[in-house]
Structure formats: C-alpha cells, structure tokens
C-alpha cells in the first residue's frame, strides 16, 4: 500500500500531476504481479516521506494504464522515472537502493 503522500497516477491525471508539476516528480511504473516492484514499494514510500513537500511521488499501475507505459517505453518493471520541469531527468530500471535513489533526488533539487 502506498504512503498517503504518494499519488496514484492514471492516464487522466498524468499531465497535471507530473508533466505540469513545478516540483521534481519521481514516478514508479509497477505491476501487482511484479516481485521486485513489491520490494521497491517500501523504499519508495520512505523516500516520499523523506522528501515530502520538495518532490512529488506517484505510481502508475502499468496493467491499468497501458497507454502511459507505452508512451514512456516501459519495457520492464519496476521502472522509475525522475521528471523535472516535465522532462525525464533520470531513469532507473529494476531494483535500486535507497542510497542510489536519494543521490538522484538530491541532485534534482539542486
């Protein structure tokens, strides 16, 4: 279950919540059946709490939002995309450590 400050992203709200957001946004493209996605979940929630108010966090269920997965060429899950000013700053495919993700988030805030 996602933290309360993690936005559920859909094809209907992606533009407003991510592409038009003034803050950096970390988006987790995931699937219910994906084991590594379940391992990333708690790390993602911890980071959402650590960076609350500075970075927006959102999750896209690729099974329910296939057009978004296709639009961003998601070929494996989990894939995390870090957006800044509507552009992809960094891409993480597979299970990544909290340390690696924090380094990218800190750089996005500079």
N, C-alpha and C positions, 0 to 999 in steps of 0.2 A: 504494500500500500504506500502510495506516495505521501510525502510530507505535505502539510497544509499549504505551504507556500510554493508548491510545485504545480504548475498549470497543466491541465490536460489539453493538449493541442489537437486540433482537428483541421480538416480542410477548410472549414468555415471560419475559424478564428486565427489561423496561422499568420496571415498577413498582418493583422492588427497586433497580435501578441509577440511576434518575432521580427518580421521584416520592418515594421514601423516603430519598433521599440527604441527609445533613446539609450537605454542601458544595454550592455552586452547580454546575450542570451545563450545559455547552454541548453541544447535540445538533445534529448535521449530518444533515438529511434529504437524501439524494442518490440518484443512479441512475448505473449504469455507462455508459449511453449519453449522459449529460449532459456537454457540453464545459465549461461554467462550473464544474460540480462538480469536474472534474479540476483546474481552476485554483485552486479554494478548498482542495483537499486539502493541498498543501504548507504553506499558511498555517495551516490547522487543526492540522497536525502540529507546526509550530513553536510555536504557542500552547500546545499540550498539553505540550510540553517546558518552555516558559517558566513555566507555572502549575502544574507537577506538584506534587501534594500539597495544593494550595489549591483547585483547580477540577477537577472530573471532566469528561472529554471522551468523547463517544460518537457513533457513526454509525449511522444507520438507512437501510438499502437499501430504498427505497420499493417496488421491484418485488417484493421478498421479504416485505415487511411492510405490505401494503396496508391492513390494519385500523388500524395506527398512523398511517399517512398520512391516512387518513380521519378518525380520532379528533381529530387536531390540524389538520384542514382544510388540509392541504398541497396547494396548487394549482400551485406552481411549484418547481423545484429549481434550484440549491440553496436550501433554507430552513434557517436556523439559529435554534434556539430556545434562549434562555437561561432555565433554570429555577432558582428559588431557593425552598427550602422547599416543593417540589412544585408551585409556581405559575410560570407563564410571566412572566418579568420583561421580556423584550425579544425582538423578532422581527426577523430580517434575511432579506430575500428577494433573491436574486441575488448577484452577485459583490460582496463588500465588502472594503475594505482592511484590512490587519493593524492599522493605527492605529485605525480605527473600532471593530474588534472588541476591541482592547486597552482602549479607553476604557470600553466597556460592561462588560468583565470586571473592570476596576479598580473601577468603581462598584459592582459586585455584591459585592465583597469588603469594602466599607466598612460 
